[in-house]
């Protein structure tokens, strides 16, 4: 049984590794055992409230909890997971230690960084196979994967970054505009209503879309985005498989992600015409749905 007071004492003693492992495992088990009231029980426990407050000294957790952009899971939160942020000057020693622990040990951190590299590789592959075709990054955030792409940095990729958040697109332009990356402000609703002008693309991908959307909307978007592909083109969708960190993220960051394994992703893609569909799962609990338009 998870005891918040035990985790709290470990943190106060600066035993960060033991505290984080105990907390992640304990919150995961509590979430599983009491799915409808576990967060309320934690909030009603004095030790639980104090533990959550202490865990939010981690700059990553603090940003996720505060949601300065006004919505959950913004691009800056992912920048924390990529290790691309400068920590605030007032970060405590404990907060810095917890953030460093997450960078080294968090499965979610490892997974999103694996997604970033996989997407960078996909950009390079599409660029070399279809040099003149368009690549679309949908709901792109800060599009950090493009910074790892050889083709993008060589100015050889015809890439369009699409996102509903104008601040995200400003970051993309500031960092990638010099390489010819263009931006387009568009929403999932625009895609579903066929208001986006993308056709004959060699690659379409959505870095983090699967983490947030319900099945019905994600299925509709996959069908719509598959229509943007040229023959031989690929739609790539990374996803997080269920893991031990959901309880931590829901209690500390107040962030609820959606976790899907390959069977669930394949069900969402069934019925898309003239495509070959496959899915792979990595050992880091990442899944990748691949939809290729038939030649």
C-alpha positions as CSV (number, residue, x, y, z in Angstrom):
1,X,0.0,0.0,0.0
2,X,1.4,3.4,-1.0
3,X,2.1,5.7,1.9
4,X,2.6,9.4,0.9
5,X,4.4,10.0,4.2
6,X,7.1,7.5,3.3
7,X,7.7,9.2,-0.1
8,X,7.7,12.6,1.6
9,X,10.3,11.5,4.1
10,X,12.5,10.1,1.3
11,X,12.4,13.4,-0.6
12,X,13.1,15.5,2.5
13,X,16.2,13.3,3.0
14,X,17.2,14.0,-0.6
15,X,16.9,10.3,-1.5
16,X,15.4,11.2,-4.9
17,X,15.9,7.9,-6.7
18,X,14.1,5.8,-4.1
19,X,11.4,8.5,-3.6
20,X,10.6,8.8,-7.3
21,X,10.6,5.1,-7.9
22,X,8.4,4.5,-4.8
23,X,6.0,7.3,-5.8
24,X,5.6,6.3,-9.5
25,X,5.0,2.7,-8.6
26,X,2.7,3.6,-5.7
27,X,0.6,6.1,-7.6
28,X,0.2,3.6,-10.5
29,X,-1.0,0.9,-8.1
30,X,-3.3,3.3,-6.3
31,X,-4.8,4.5,-9.6
32,X,-5.4,0.9,-10.6
33,X,-7.0,-0.2,-7.3
34,X,-9.2,2.9,-6.8
35,X,-9.8,4.3,-10.3
36,X,-12.8,6.5,-9.4
37,X,-11.6,8.2,-6.2
38,X,-7.8,7.8,-5.8
39,X,-7.0,11.4,-6.6
40,X,-9.6,12.7,-4.2
41,X,-8.3,10.3,-1.5
42,X,-4.8,11.7,-2.1
43,X,-6.0,15.3,-1.8
44,X,-7.8,14.6,1.4
45,X,-4.7,13.2,3.0
46,X,-2.4,15.8,4.6
47,X,0.7,13.9,3.7
48,X,-0.6,13.4,0.1
49,X,-1.1,17.1,-0.3
50,X,2.3,17.9,1.0
51,X,3.9,15.3,-1.2
52,X,2.2,16.6,-4.4
53,X,3.3,20.2,-3.5
54,X,6.9,19.0,-3.0
55,X,6.9,17.0,-6.3
56,X,5.8,20.2,-8.1
57,X,9.2,21.7,-7.3
58,X,10.3,19.8,-10.4
59,X,10.2,22.4,-13.2
60,X,8.7,19.9,-15.6
61,X,5.9,19.0,-13.1
62,X,5.4,22.7,-12.3
63,X,5.0,23.7,-15.9
64,X,2.6,20.8,-16.6
65,X,0.5,21.7,-13.6
66,X,0.4,25.4,-14.3
67,X,-0.3,25.2,-18.0
68,X,0.9,28.7,-18.9
69,X,-0.2,28.3,-22.5
70,X,-3.8,27.6,-21.3
71,X,-4.0,24.0,-22.4
72,X,-2.5,20.7,-21.3
73,X,0.6,19.1,-22.9
74,X,1.9,22.2,-24.7
75,X,5.1,22.3,-26.7
76,X,7.1,23.8,-23.8
77,X,6.2,20.8,-21.7
78,X,7.7,18.5,-24.4
79,X,10.8,20.8,-24.5
80,X,11.2,19.9,-20.8
81,X,11.1,16.2,-21.8
82,X,13.6,16.8,-24.6
83,X,16.0,18.6,-22.2
84,X,15.8,21.8,-24.2
85,X,14.7,24.3,-21.5
86,X,16.7,26.5,-19.2
87,X,15.5,25.8,-15.7
88,X,14.2,28.9,-13.8
89,X,16.6,30.6,-11.5
90,X,14.4,29.9,-8.4
91,X,14.5,26.1,-9.0
92,X,15.3,24.4,-5.7
93,X,18.0,21.9,-5.3
94,X,15.4,19.2,-4.9
95,X,13.4,20.3,-7.9
96,X,16.6,20.2,-10.1
97,X,17.4,16.7,-8.7
98,X,13.9,15.5,-9.5
99,X,14.1,16.9,-13.1
100,X,17.5,15.3,-13.6
101,X,16.0,12.0,-12.4
102,X,13.2,12.2,-14.9
103,X,15.6,12.9,-17.7
104,X,17.6,9.8,-16.9
105,X,14.8,7.4,-15.8
106,X,11.4,8.5,-16.9
107,X,9.9,6.1,-19.5
108,X,7.7,8.9,-20.9
109,X,10.8,11.1,-21.3
110,X,12.6,8.3,-23.1
111,X,9.6,7.6,-25.3
112,X,9.1,11.1,-26.6
113,X,12.8,11.4,-27.3
114,X,12.6,8.2,-29.2
115,X,9.6,9.5,-31.1
116,X,11.6,12.7,-32.0
117,X,14.5,10.6,-33.5
118,X,12.2,8.3,-35.3
119,X,10.4,11.2,-36.9
120,X,13.6,12.9,-37.9
121,X,14.7,9.6,-39.6
122,X,11.3,9.5,-41.4
123,X,11.8,13.0,-42.7
124,X,15.2,12.1,-44.1
125,X,13.8,8.9,-45.7
126,X,10.9,10.7,-47.3
127,X,13.1,13.5,-48.5
128,X,15.5,11.2,-50.2
129,X,12.8,8.9,-51.7
130,X,10.6,11.8,-53.0
131,X,12.9,14.9,-53.2
132,X,10.2,17.2,-54.6
133,X,7.2,16.1,-52.5
134,X,5.8,17.9,-49.5
135,X,6.2,16.7,-45.9
136,X,3.5,17.8,-43.4
137,X,4.0,17.9,-39.7
138,X,0.4,18.2,-38.2
139,X,-0.1,19.5,-34.7
140,X,3.6,20.0,-34.8
141,X,4.3,21.9,-31.6
142,X,7.8,23.3,-31.8
143,X,8.7,20.6,-34.3
144,X,11.9,19.6,-32.5
145,X,12.3,16.5,-34.6
146,X,13.1,18.6,-37.7
147,X,16.2,20.0,-35.9
148,X,17.6,16.4,-36.0
149,X,17.0,16.0,-39.7
150,X,19.9,16.1,-42.0
151,X,17.7,17.0,-45.0
152,X,16.1,19.8,-43.1
153,X,19.3,21.3,-41.9
154,X,20.7,21.1,-45.5
155,X,17.7,23.0,-46.8
156,X,16.7,20.0,-49.0
157,X,13.3,19.2,-47.4
158,X,10.0,20.7,-48.5
159,X,8.4,20.8,-45.0
160,X,5.2,22.5,-43.8
161,X,4.6,22.8,-40.1
162,X,0.9,22.9,-39.1
163,X,-0.4,23.8,-35.7
164,X,-3.3,25.7,-34.2
165,X,-1.1,27.6,-31.7
166,X,0.5,30.7,-33.3
167,X,3.2,30.8,-30.6
168,X,4.3,27.3,-31.7
169,X,4.6,28.4,-35.3
170,X,6.6,31.5,-34.3
171,X,9.2,29.2,-32.6
172,X,9.3,26.9,-35.7
173,X,9.9,29.9,-37.9
174,X,12.6,31.4,-35.7
175,X,14.5,28.1,-35.6
176,X,13.7,26.4,-38.9
177,X,12.6,29.2,-41.2
178,X,16.2,29.7,-42.4
179,X,16.1,26.1,-43.8
180,X,13.0,26.7,-45.8
181,X,10.4,25.2,-43.4
182,X,7.1,26.9,-43.9
183,X,4.2,27.2,-41.4
184,X,0.5,27.0,-41.6
185,X,-2.0,27.7,-38.8
186,X,-4.6,24.9,-38.9
187,X,-6.7,22.9,-36.4
188,X,-8.0,19.3,-36.3
189,X,-11.4,20.7,-37.2
190,X,-9.9,22.2,-40.4
191,X,-8.5,18.8,-41.3
192,X,-11.9,17.1,-40.7
193,X,-13.7,19.7,-42.7
194,X,-11.2,19.4,-45.6
195,X,-10.1,23.0,-45.3
196,X,-6.4,22.2,-45.4
197,X,-4.7,22.4,-48.9
198,X,-2.4,19.4,-48.6
199,X,-2.1,16.8,-51.4
200,X,0.5,14.4,-52.8
201,X,2.6,14.4,-49.7
202,X,5.5,12.0,-49.2
203,X,5.2,12.0,-45.4
204,X,2.5,13.2,-43.0
205,X,3.0,12.8,-39.3
206,X,1.6,14.0,-36.0
207,X,4.2,14.0,-33.2
208,X,1.9,14.0,-30.2
209,X,-1.7,14.0,-31.4
210,X,-2.3,10.4,-30.2
211,X,-1.5,11.4,-26.7
212,X,-4.6,13.6,-26.3
213,X,-7.4,12.8,-28.8
214,X,-10.2,10.4,-28.1
215,X,-10.6,7.4,-30.4
216,X,-13.4,8.8,-32.6
217,X,-11.6,12.0,-33.4
218,X,-8.3,10.3,-33.9
219,X,-9.9,7.8,-36.3
220,X,-11.5,10.5,-38.4
221,X,-8.3,12.5,-38.5
222,X,-6.3,9.4,-39.7
223,X,-8.8,8.9,-42.5
224,X,-8.6,12.6,-43.5
225,X,-4.8,12.8,-43.3
226,X,-4.3,9.6,-45.3
227,X,-6.0,11.5,-48.2
228,X,-3.0,13.9,-48.3
229,X,-0.6,11.2,-49.3
230,X,0.9,10.6,-52.7
231,X,1.2,7.0,-53.9
232,X,4.0,5.5,-51.9
233,X,3.6,8.2,-49.2
234,X,3.5,7.4,-45.5
235,X,1.5,8.6,-42.6
236,X,3.3,8.1,-39.3
237,X,1.7,8.3,-35.8
238,X,3.7,7.7,-32.6
239,X,1.8,6.7,-29.5
240,X,2.6,5.9,-25.9
241,X,1.8,2.4,-24.7
242,X,0.4,2.1,-21.1
243,X,3.1,2.5,-18.5
244,X,3.8,3.2,-14.8
245,X,3.8,7.0,-15.0
246,X,0.1,7.7,-15.6
247,X,-0.7,8.1,-11.9
248,X,2.2,10.5,-11.4
249,X,1.2,12.6,-14.4
250,X,-2.5,12.7,-13.4
251,X,-1.9,13.5,-9.8
252,X,1.1,15.9,-10.0
253,X,0.8,17.5,-13.4
254,X,-3.0,17.1,-13.6
255,X,-2.4,15.8,-17.1
256,X,-4.3,12.9,-18.5
257,X,-2.7,11.3,-21.6
258,X,-4.2,8.6,-23.8
259,X,-2.2,5.4,-24.1
260,X,-2.7,3.0,-27.0
261,X,-1.0,-0.2,-28.0
262,X,-0.8,-1.6,-31.6
263,X,-4.1,-3.5,-31.6
264,X,-5.9,-0.3,-30.7
265,X,-4.1,1.8,-33.2
266,X,-4.7,-0.7,-36.0
267,X,-8.4,-0.7,-35.2
268,X,-8.5,3.1,-35.7
269,X,-6.8,2.8,-39.1
270,X,-9.0,0.0,-40.5
271,X,-11.1,0.9,-43.6
272,X,-8.8,3.6,-44.9
273,X,-8.9,2.8,-48.7
274,X,-5.9,2.0,-50.8
275,X,-3.4,1.8,-48.0
276,X,-1.1,-0.8,-46.3
277,X,-1.3,-0.5,-42.5
278,X,1.2,-1.7,-39.9
279,X,2.2,-1.0,-36.3
280,X,5.4,-1.7,-34.4
281,X,6.1,-1.4,-30.7
282,X,9.6,-0.6,-29.2
283,X,10.9,-1.8,-25.9
284,X,10.6,1.7,-24.5
285,X,6.8,1.3,-24.6
286,X,6.4,3.4,-27.8
287,X,4.1,2.3,-30.6
288,X,4.2,3.6,-34.2
289,X,1.3,3.4,-36.6
290,X,2.4,3.4,-40.2
291,X,-0.1,3.9,-43.0
292,X,1.3,3.8,-46.6
293,X,-0.7,4.7,-49.6
294,X,-0.5,2.0,-52.3
295,X,1.3,2.7,-55.5
